[in-house]
Each structure stands twice: as structure tokens, then as C-alpha cells.
Amino acid sequence: MNIGIASERAGLPPKTIRYYEDIGLLRPARTDNGYRDYSAADIHRLRFLQRARSLGFSVDECRQLLSLYHDRNRESADVKAIAEAKLAEIDRKIAELASLRHVMRHLIEHCSGDERPDCPIIDELAGEGIVQ
């Protein structure tokens, strides 16, 4: 099938499919005239990549997961370790966002938001405020 049909079936834009091919995550067959010819296995691989990316896995992590997927002698511990590392990264990002939310809430609560020029938000951005 051509890239347009592959795109529809995989739920990915053609540009993303070409990118995955460029970085070696996908190697579709080529027709005699040089056009890409995607197989059902390619669509399955693209869907796998789409699901992995939607869970936040990086391209390199997707490469590792695909390798493990195709390795029938894999140990589930290897897959679990990748997923646990991703979860730790997600938890770290959530903590960072919670901290940012706290700072932003504090700044907003201490800004009078009136006609006066004094503003703790501007002061903090200028490095003159003290965030608690």
C-alpha cells in the first residue's frame, strides 16, 4: 500500500512515517519504480510506535521497545525496566509542574492587579522578588 493508505490505517501523518523511515524505525519495501510499499506488518509497527509515543516514550526508547518486541527470547524485566524509568521521569515532571504551579499561584495571590505599578510577578521575573 502507498503512504497515503498507510497513513490512514496507522493514524499517523505521512511526514511522521517518512521520519520514522529516515531514522531507521521502519523500512518499507520499494516497488520497481521506487515507491514505498507498506505491508500489514509495517502498519502494525507504526501503530506500535504511535501507542508508545502517546505514552511519552522517546524515539530511542521506542527503538529499544521495538527491538524487545521482536526478540522472542526477551525478558519481560527488560521491558518493565524501560517502563519504570519512564514512570520515574513522568513523576519527576509532575513534581516540577506542581512546584511551578505553587510559585505561580503565590505570585498571583500577591499581585493586587490594580492600577498601581507595583507587581510581584514582574519583580520575580526581573529577579527582584522573593518567591516562597
Residue pairs with C-beta under 8 A, 6 or more apart in sequence:
1 9
1 37
1 38
1 39
1 43
2 35
2 36
2 37
2 38
3 14
3 17
3 18
3 36
3 38
4 14
5 38
6 14
6 17
6 28
6 36
6 38
6 42
6 43
6 46
7 13
7 14
7 17
9 43
10 17
10 43
10 46
10 47
10 50
11 47
11 50
12 46
12 49
12 50
17 26
17 46
20 26
20 46
20 49
21 27
21 28
21 36
23 59
24 63
25 45
25 49
25 59
25 62
25 63
25 66
26 42
26 45
26 46
26 49
28 36
28 37
28 38
28 39
28 42
29 36
29 37
29 38
29 39
30 36
30 37
31 37
45 66
48 65
48 66
48 69
49 62
49 66
52 61
52 62
52 65
53 62
55 86
56 86
56 89
56 90
57 65
57 82
57 86
61 82
61 86
64 82
65 79
65 82
68 74
68 78
68 79
68 82
103 131
106 131
106 132
107 120
107 121
107 124
107 129
107 131
108 121
110 120
111 119
111 120
111 121
112 118
112 119
120 129
121 129
123 129
124 131
